[in-house]
Amino acid sequence: MLDSHCHLDRYSDPPAIAREAEQRDTFIVAVTNLPSHFAIGLPHARAFKRVRLALGLHPLAVADHEKELPRFAELLPQTSFVGEVGLDFSREGQSSKEQQIRSFRFVAEHVCRTPKIVSLHSRGAEATVLDILQEYGIRTAIFHWYSGTLGTLRSAVAGGHYFSVNSAMIASAKGEEIIRRIPRDRLLTETDGPHVLIGKSPACPWDVAGVEGYLASVWRTNVAIARQQVWCNFQKLVAILSPDNTSG
């Protein structure tokens, strides 16, 4: 199983979650909110075969960006995964739009030089995120929990990008409509745990099984084939990385 967007460091006991995920044969891309968080977590993540830590610069952590930008550039060579990065133009992020854009351009400028797998936050800013990706020639990024228009979705698909979906999306009519419009060879599973809940409990990486079941029903196939499709999609993304740059 694949959890392509999980905030492993936000669980009360991250090592226990990672250990159980490995026992359940679940691969985790553990995103971070700031480079300083990545630096703290990297030695711990490297203890697990199925965890990859992503270097993040979350748009809603913009108050810390100025001091964290140099660390982002410094730490980038240590991983093949970048996230959570992007823009947030919702009510929560409206007041910092211009600073967010400057930070995301900084990220894009550095990422475009070396292939990385990038997990994107784009709430309320999907078209602007896509414009910046195109400007810097970044293809095959992952739109995490996409919630924008179907028109921008079509443009992102045409641009070669991927989309990670979670249990919260399949619980809403809009989320279901978006999932049905994503080509099956561009779709990945995620939890966004522990921020997303399953019932009253934080989603755990192995809870992607529920999303796999939903995809199997949409695709009119069985869960094993849906799981295989998602993993093959992820492997196509991993293939963009050079052989000596996949251990981070």
CORJO-V447307 format. One record per pair of residues at least 4 apart in sequence whose C-alpha atoms are under 8 Angstrom apart, sorted by the first residue. I is the first residue (numbers start at 1). GAP is how many residues later the second one is. D is the distance in Angstrom with one decimal. If there is no record, write none. Layout:
# CORJO-V447307
I&GAP&D / I&GAP&D
This chain:
# CORJO-V447307
1&24&6.4 / 1&25&4.6 / 1&26&6.2 / 1&205&7.1 / 1&207&7.1 / 1&208&7.3 / 1&226&6.6 / 1&230&7.3 / 2&24&5.6 / 2&25&4.9 / 2&26&6.3 / 2&186&7.6 / 2&187&6.0 / 2&188&6.9 / 2&203&7.7 / 2&206&7.1 / 2&228&7.6 / 2&229&6.9 / 3&23&7.0 / 3&24&6.0 / 3&25&4.9 / 3&26&6.3 / 3&186&5.7 / 3&187&4.3 / 3&188&6.2 / 3&202&5.5 / 3&203&7.5 / 3&205&6.5 / 4&23&7.8 / 4&24&5.9 / 4&25&4.8 / 4&26&7.5 / 4&160&6.9 / 4&184&6.9 / 4&185&6.1 / 4&186&4.9 / 4&187&7.7 / 5&23&7.3 / 5&24&5.6 / 5&25&6.2 / 5&26&6.2 / 5&114&7.2 / 5&139&7.2 / 5&159&7.6 / 5&185&5.1 / 5&186&6.3 / 5&187&5.4 / 5&188&7.9 / 6&22&6.9 / 6&23&6.3 / 6&24&5.0 / 6&25&5.9 / 6&184&6.8 / 6&185&6.0 / 6&186&4.6 / 6&187&5.2 / 6&188&7.4 / 6&199&7.1 / 7&4&7.4 / 7&23&5.5 / 7&24&5.4 / 7&25&6.5 / 7&185&6.4 / 7&186&5.8 / 7&187&6.5 / 7&188&8.0 / 8&6&5.7 / 8&9&7.7 / 8&10&7.8 / 8&22&5.5 / 8&23&7.3 / 8&185&7.4 / 8&186&7.7 / 9&5&5.8 / 9&21&7.7 / 9&23&7.5 / 9&32&7.4 / 10&4&7.3 / 10&184&6.7 / 11&6&7.8 / 11&183&6.2 / 13&4&6.6 / 14&4&6.2 / 15&4&6.0 / 15&29&8.0 / 16&4&6.2 / 17&4&6.1 / 17&187&7.4 / 17&188&7.9 / 18&4&6.2 / 18&30&7.3 / 18&33&7.3 / 19&4&6.3 / 19&29&7.7 / 20&4&6.2 / 21&4&6.1 / 21&5&5.0 / 21&6&7.2 / 21&7&7.9 / 21&184&6.4 / 21&185&6.3 / 22&4&5.7 / 22&5&7.2 / 22&26&7.8 / 22&27&7.7 / 22&28&6.3 / 24&182&6.9 / 25&25&7.9 / 26&24&6.9 / 26&179&6.8 / 26&180&6.2 / 27&23&4.7 / 27&24&6.0 / 28&22&6.1 / 28&23&4.8 / 28&24&6.3 / 28&177&7.0 / 29&22&6.0 / 29&23&5.0 / 29&24&6.0 / 29&25&6.7 / 29&52&7.8 / 30&21&6.8 / 30&22&6.0 / 30&23&4.8 / 30&24&5.8 / 31&22&6.1 / 31&23&4.7 / 31&24&6.7 / 31&25&6.4 / 31&51&7.5 / 31&52&5.2 / 31&53&5.5 / 31&88&8.0 / 32&5&6.2 / 32&6&6.0 / 32&21&7.6 / 32&22&6.1 / 32&23&6.0 / 32&24&4.7 / 32&25&7.4 / 32&26&7.7 / 32&51&6.4 / 32&52&6.0 / 33&4&6.8 / 33&5&7.9 / 33&22&7.8 / 33&23&4.8 / 33&24&5.2 / 33&25&4.8 / 33&28&7.0 / 33&50&7.6 / 33&51&6.1 / 33&52&7.9 / 34&4&6.5 / 34&21&7.2 / 34&22&4.9 / 34&23&4.7 / 34&24&6.5 / 34&27&7.5 / 34&31&8.0 / 34&34&7.0 / 35&4&6.2 / 35&20&6.0 / 35&21&5.9 / 35&22&6.6 / 35&33&6.3 / 35&34&7.9 / 35&36&6.0 / 35&37&5.4 / 35&40&7.4 / 36&4&6.4 / 36&32&7.2 / 36&35&7.4 / 37&4&6.2 / 38&4&5.9 / 38&15&7.1 / 38&16&7.1 / 38&17&5.7 / 38&18&7.2 / 39&4&7.9 / 39&36&7.7 / 41&4&6.1 / 41&12&7.6 / 42&4&6.2 / 42&11&6.4 / 43&4&7.0 / 44&4&7.8 / 45&6&6.0 / 45&7&6.6 / 45&8&6.3 / 46&5&7.3 / 46&6&7.5 / 46&202&7.7 / 52&29&7.4 / 52&195&7.8 / 52&196&6.2 / 53&26&7.3 / 53&28&6.8 / 53&195&6.8 / 54&25&6.8 / 54&26&7.5 / 54&27&4.5 / 54&28&4.6 / 54&29&5.3 / 54&30&7.5 / 55&17&7.3 / 55&20&7.7 / 55&21&6.9 / 55&24&7.2 / 55&26&6.4 / 55&27&4.6 / 55&28&5.5 / 55&29&7.3 / 56&16&7.9 / 56&26&5.9 / 56&27&4.3 / 56&28&4.7 / 56&29&5.6 / 57&4&7.2 / 57&8&7.2 / 57&15&7.8 / 57&26&6.9 / 57&27&6.1 / 57&28&5.0 / 57&29&7.8 / 58&4&7.1 / 58&25&7.6 / 58&26&5.4 / 58&27&4.9 / 58&28&6.7 / 58&29&7.9 / 58&63&7.7 / 59&26&6.4 / 59&27&5.9 / 59&28&5.3 / 59&29&6.0 / 59&34&7.7 / 59&41&5.8 / 59&62&7.7 / 60&28&7.0 / 60&32&7.8 / 60&33&6.4 / 61&4&6.9 / 62&4&7.9 / 62&34&7.3 / 62&37&7.3 / 62&38&6.5 / 64&4&6.2 / 65&4&5.8 / 65&38&7.1 / 67&4&7.9 / 68&4&6.4 / 69&4&6.6 / 69&34&7.7 / 69&37&7.9 / 70&4&6.2 / 71&4&5.9 / 72&4&5.9 / 73&37&7.1 / 75&4&7.7 / 76&4&7.9 / 78&170&5.8 / 79&166&7.2 / 79&167&7.3 / 79&168&7.1 / 79&169&3.9 / 80&35&7.6 / 80&36&5.1 / 80&37&6.3 / 80&161&7.3 / 80&165&6.1 / 80&166&5.7 / 80&167&7.4 / 80&168&5.6 / 81&35&5.6 / 81&36&4.8 / 81&37&6.0 / 81&38&7.9 / 81&167&7.4 / 82&34&6.6 / 82&35&6.0 / 82&36&4.6 / 82&37&6.2 / 83&35&5.7 / 83&36&4.7 / 83&37&6.4 / 84&34&7.8 / 84&35&5.6 / 84&36&5.8 / 84&37&6.3 / 85&19&7.1 / 85&22&7.9 / 85&33&7.8 / 85&34&6.7 / 85&35&5.2 / 85&36&5.8 / 86&14&7.8 / 86&18&5.8 / 86&34&5.3 / 86&35&4.8 / 86&36&5.8 / 86&43&6.6 / 87&10&7.7 / 87&13&6.1 / 87&14&6.9 / 87&17&7.1 / 87&34&6.0 / 87&35&5.1 / 87&36&6.9 / 87&38&6.0 / 87&42&6.6 / 88&4&7.7 / 88&5&5.3 / 88&6&7.5 / 88&9&7.5 / 88&12&7.8 / 88&33&7.0 / 88&34&5.7 / 88&35&5.0 / 88&36&6.0 / 88&37&5.9 / 89&4&5.0 / 89&5&5.1 / 89&8&6.4 / 89&33&7.9 / 89&34&6.3 / 89&35&4.8 / 89&36&5.3 / 90&4&5.9 / 90&33&6.3 / 90&34&5.3 / 90&35&7.9 / 93&4&6.4 / 96&4&6.0 / 97&4&6.2 / 98&4&6.4 / 99&4&6.3 / 100&4&6.1 / 101&4&6.0 / 102&4&6.3 / 103&4&6.4 / 104&4&6.1 / 105&4&5.9 / 105&27&7.1 / 106&4&6.5 / 107&4&6.0 / 108&4&5.9 / 108&24&7.5 / 108&25&7.0 / 108&28&6.4 / 108&30&7.6 / 109&4&7.1 / 109&27&6.7 / 110&4&7.5 / 111&4&6.7 / 111&5&6.5 / 111&27&7.9 / 112&24&6.2 / 112&25&6.7 / 112&26&5.9 / 115&125&6.5 / 115&126&5.7 / 115&127&7.8 / 116&124&7.8 / 116&125&6.6 / 117&23&7.5 / 117&24&6.2 / 117&25&7.5 / 117&120&7.0 / 117&121&7.3 / 118&23&5.0 / 118&24&5.9 / 119&22&6.4 / 119&23&4.8 / 119&24&6.2 / 119&25&6.1 / 120&21&7.3 / 120&22&5.9 / 120&23&4.9 / 120&24&5.5 / 121&22&6.7 / 121&23&6.0 / 121&24&7.7 / 122&4&4.9 / 122&7&6.4 / 122&21&7.2 / 122&22&7.7 / 122&24&7.1 / 123&23&7.4 / 123&24&6.6 / 123&25&7.3 / 124&23&7.8 / 124&24&6.7 / 125&4&6.1 / 125&23&7.9 / 126&4&6.2 / 126&20&7.9 / 126&22&5.9 / 126&26&7.0 / 127&4&6.1 / 127&25&6.1 / 128&4&6.3 / 129&4&6.3 / 130&4&6.2 / 130&26&6.7 / 131&4&6.1 / 132&4&6.3 / 133&4&6.0 / 133&5&4.9 / 133&6&7.1 / 134&4&6.1 / 134&5&7.6 / 134&25&7.8 / 139&20&6.5 / 139&21&5.7 / 139&22&6.0 / 140&19&7.8 / 140&20&5.3 / 140&21&4.2 / 140&22&6.1 / 140&97&6.9 / 141&19&7.9 / 141&20&5.1 / 141&21&6.0 / 142&19&6.0 / 142&20&4.5 / 142&21&5.1 / 142&22&6.6 / 143&18&7.4 / 143&19&6.1 / 143&20&4.7 / 143&21&6.3 / 144&19&5.9 / 144&20&4.9 / 144&21&6.8 / 145&18&7.2 / 145&19&6.0 / 145&20&5.5 / 145&21&6.9 / 145&24&7.3 / 146&17&7.0 / 146&18&7.7 / 146&19&7.7 / 146&32&7.9 / 147&27&7.8 / 147&28&7.1 / 147&31&7.6 / 148&4&6.8 / 148&5&7.0 / 149&4&6.2 / 150&4&6.2 / 150&28&7.1 / 150&31&8.0 / 151&4&6.4 / 152&4&6.1 / 153&4&6.2 / 153&29&8.0 / 154&4&6.2 / 155&4&6.1 / 156&4&6.6 / 156&5&5.7 / 157&4&5.4 / 157&5&7.1 / 157&25&7.6 / 157&26&8.0 / 157&29&7.9 / 161&25&7.1 / 162&24&4.7 / 162&25&5.9 / 162&26&7.3 / 163&19&7.6 / 163&23&6.3 / 163&24&5.2 / 163&25&6.0 / 164&23&5.9 / 164&24&4.4 / 164&25&5.1 / 164&26&5.7 / 165&4&6.5 / 165&14&7.5 / 165&22&7.4 / 165&23&6.4 / 165&24&5.2 / 165&25&5.6 / 165&26&7.6 / 165&46&7.7 / 166&4&6.9 / 166&23&6.2 / 166&24&5.1 / 166&25&5.1 / 166&26&7.2 / 166&42&7.2 / 166&45&6.3 / 167&4&6.5 / 167&24&6.8 / 167&29&7.8 / 167&31&7.7 / 167&41&7.6 / 167&43&7.0 / 167&44&5.9 / 168&4&7.0 / 168&7&7.9 / 168&28&6.8 / 168&29&8.0 / 169&5&7.7 / 169&6&4.3 / 169&7&6.4 / 170&5&5.7 / 170&6&5.2 / 170&41&7.5 / 170&44&7.6 / 171&4&7.2 / 171&5&7.4 / 172&4&6.2 / 173&4&6.2 / 174&4&6.2 / 175&4&6.2 / 176&4&6.2 / 177&4&6.5 / 178&4&6.6 / 180&38&7.4 / 182&4&6.7 / 182&5&6.7 / 183&4&6.8 / 184&45&7.6 / 185&44&7.1 / 185&45&7.5 / 185&48&5.8 / 186&47&6.3 / 187&43&6.4 / 187&46&6.9 / 188&42&5.4 / 188&43&7.8 / 188&45&7.0 / 188&46&6.9 / 189&19&6.2 / 189&22&6.8 / 189&23&7.4 / 189&41&7.0 / 190&15&7.5 / 190&18&6.2 / 191&5&6.8 / 191&12&6.1 / 191&13&6.8 / 191&14&6.1 / 191&16&7.0 / 191&17&6.2 / 192&4&5.8 / 192&11&7.5 / 193&4&7.4 / 193&9&6.1 / 193&10&4.8 / 193&11&5.8 / 193&12&7.2 / 194&8&4.6 / 194&9&5.4 / 194&10&6.8 / 195&7&6.5 / 195&8&7.4 / 196&6&6.0 / 196&7&5.7 / 197&4&5.3 / 197&5&4.4 / 197&6&5.1 / 198&4&6.0 / 198&5&5.3 / 203&4&6.2 / 204&4&7.9 / 207&4&7.6 / 208&4&6.3 / 209&4&6.2 / 210&4&6.4 / 211&4&6.2 / 212&4&6.1 / 212&11&6.1 / 212&14&6.1 / 212&15&6.2 / 213&4&6.4 / 213&9&7.8 / 213&10&5.6 / 213&13&7.8 / 214&4&6.3 / 215&4&5.9 / 215&8&7.8 / 215&11&6.4 / 216&4&5.7 / 216&5&5.0 / 216&6&5.2 / 216&7&5.3 / 216&9&7.6 / 216&10&5.4 / 217&4&6.4 / 217&5&7.4 / 219&7&7.9 / 221&4&6.7 / 221&5&7.0 / 222&4&6.4 / 223&4&6.0 / 224&4&6.2 / 225&4&6.1 / 226&4&6.4 / 227&4&6.2 / 228&4&6.1 / 229&4&6.2 / 230&4&6.3 / 231&4&6.2 / 232&4&6.3 / 233&4&6.7 / 234&4&6.3 / 235&4&6.1 / 236&4&7.2 / 237&4&7.8 / 238&8&7.9 / 241&4&6.4 / 241&5&6.6 / 242&4&7.1
